[in-house]
């Protein structure tokens, strides 16, 4: 919208105020008519010319078209016809299938990778701890920048312009001395080599078409179905981010409280109920003993085990995870041995029986805001469908679309 005419260097300029989120797209893809844009944070683009009202309307329409094209949207069947006659999702699935046959732990590896890729820079979203847990915060979907409009800063402008990682943009895959994958919580994330394999196949068939961000989400969807989980549809069209910094990783730790974890999830637009369902991802995979020893030997400095853990489980874990052991062994996150590698609701049945491994997992079954959902999931049949829907929500967090970001040639480096 027109805001004011400002004299600058003796030339009168027409000023338009735009949200910073649009500035990024415009800088990369300026609309045909040149006039001065000023972001809400004060960045300006030269040069400016004076325009008639009809030009202003026409330019505004062009501007809207440009914004829409730059932002795009996720779509079902996005790659149809974009990779010659190849079915991109079927190709991804076939690589998943062959790798999964060799290493079934690909399932927990990819699930965790998707979570860690999408949960970056949570702190830059305004989190209102008073917002009722049942109401999600307003973070418009499909935009990696809008969520930050409330916090104008140079970093925000720079971030929006350069596709700074905020959501599911495959920034976790970028190599570098201090990229996200070097951050503490990401050091045990696995599956990078697998993503490279998928990317190599796709690049050989249709270079520069399929994003690494879409590969993560599609492959995770496929591998979840291979371990008994739901078959859910995911929309495609994500683009890859260009920045990956370990300092932006602020994933919750295993001792986080339910209330704190809810705030973190709300910061990504997810409700507490989504969080309870997504933590059901701990129905497969393992944790290192180092995340458990605090609970079984000296819980919160008490000198004894966490009283919320089944004493029989405490003994089992103590023999599996000896104090001061030279090797950091692993234990299943789902303590039902028959279903430790199956995506089902047994995780909730275990935590309902005080057999949660991580403190946050056990807390879900005890906290007043989550225990009812846990009971419903443990005793009902709703988990698979709810988990599929929650994974879709997770994969749609603050994605780059349209002309934002890029399609990387290699998932490990920017173009
Ligand atoms: C408050 C949130 C969460 C916390 C604090 C948390 C914490 C952890 C920790 C500490 C581990 C063990 C890592 C290791 O020992 O190397 C782990 C593993 C895992 N997490 Fe989470 N997690 C959270 C949410 C999620 C979500 C939302 C998902 C999936 C949707 C997920 C999926 C997994 C999987 C599958 C593993 C096993 C990985 C493997 O076996 O390689 N987690 N998590």
Boltz pocket constraint, residues with backbone or C-beta under 6 A from the ligand:
constraints:
  - pocket:
      binder: B
      contacts: [[A, 105], [A, 107], [A, 108], [A, 109], [A, 111], [A, 112], [A, 115], [A, 188], [A, 189], [A, 190], [A, 252], [A, 253], [A, 254], [A, 255], [A, 256], [A, 261], [A, 275], [A, 278], [A, 279], [A, 281], [A, 282], [A, 284], [A, 285], [A, 286], [A, 287], [A, 288], [A, 289], [A, 291], [A, 333], [A, 358], [A, 360]]
      max_distance: 6.0
